[in-house]
Amino acid sequence: MNEKYNVYLVSDSTGETLDRIFLSLKSQFANFEYEKKEFAFVRTEQQIDKIIKECNEVNNALILYTIVETKLAKYISSLSEKNNLPCFGILGNLILSFSKLLNQKAIHKPSAQHVLDEDYYKRIEAIQFTMSHDDGKKVDDINDADVILLGVSRTSKTPTSIYLANRGYKTINIPLVLDQKIPKDLTSNKKTCVIGLVADPERLADIRRNRVAIMKDTNLKDYTNLDSIRKEVNDSKNLFKQNNWPIIDVTRRSVEETAASILKIIEIKKHK
């Protein structure tokens, strides 16, 4: 049986960066059992003292940290070493390497990435736009979007849209429902990137059946019928091909992987 680790994530900011790094790290180990505890906005030695004390009270503790203030980063590192605690600084060496490459000193300011700059307001605007255009709610301003996602029900349109919005892209997602026509502006639009999402019909049938079971609605036979779903998916593929829209199969992709493919398509379209 594998040992269980107590993982302490210590950040001088929101902890978002560290959490994502840990997510990527743990995904590389199939048999890694752990309990995770997060500490955000750690900016004093007293806070670190309390964390180290707690680490000493449990088995198999290990610390990952993102602390950019040099003195405090050295403090957590040396204190961990004194207490024989495995401790890994995530950004330290990278900041130092960049500093040498750019030939300038790093500012070592916590939360520096959360400044209210132009990019921040662009992301907020994109999120607001995307939320108000979810699931085909609003299609009269299609030309204002950066990307438009089309697909039958349960092809991850909404979560992918939200992810793209967080990256600063105004996103509209439009469901393809039976014989309902798509907006006229879509086929004539040359500026916005239009992308079709598809998935394996059997996988869609499973997802839809689970959804219907939660909704307890028995009047949705076509919605979960495999033959009907096959037709929906084929019709959507034909529509995408007719209009030369890129197609992404989301069956075995995470939202992040789908979004990465979309961003690549957007980049290619920009340079055409």
TALINFEN-V531613 format. One record per run of one state. SS is the DSSP state (H for helix, E for strand, - for the rest). FROM is the first residue (numbers start at 1). TO is the last residue. If there is no record, write none. Layout:
BEGIN
ss: {SS,SS}
from: {FROM,FROM}
to: {TO,TO}
END
This chain:
BEGIN
ss: {-,E,-,H,-,E,-,H,-,E,-,H,-,E,-,H,-,H,-,H,-,H,-,H,-,E,-,H,-,E,-,H,-,E,-,H,-,H,-,H,-,E,-,H,-}
from: {1,4,12,16,27,33,40,45,57,61,67,70,83,86,90,92,103,112,115,118,133,134,137,142,145,147,152,157,167,171,176,184,189,193,199,201,216,221,225,226,243,246,250,255,271}
to: {3,11,15,26,32,39,44,56,60,66,69,82,85,89,91,102,111,114,117,132,133,136,141,144,146,151,156,166,170,175,183,188,192,198,200,215,220,224,225,242,245,249,254,270,272}
END
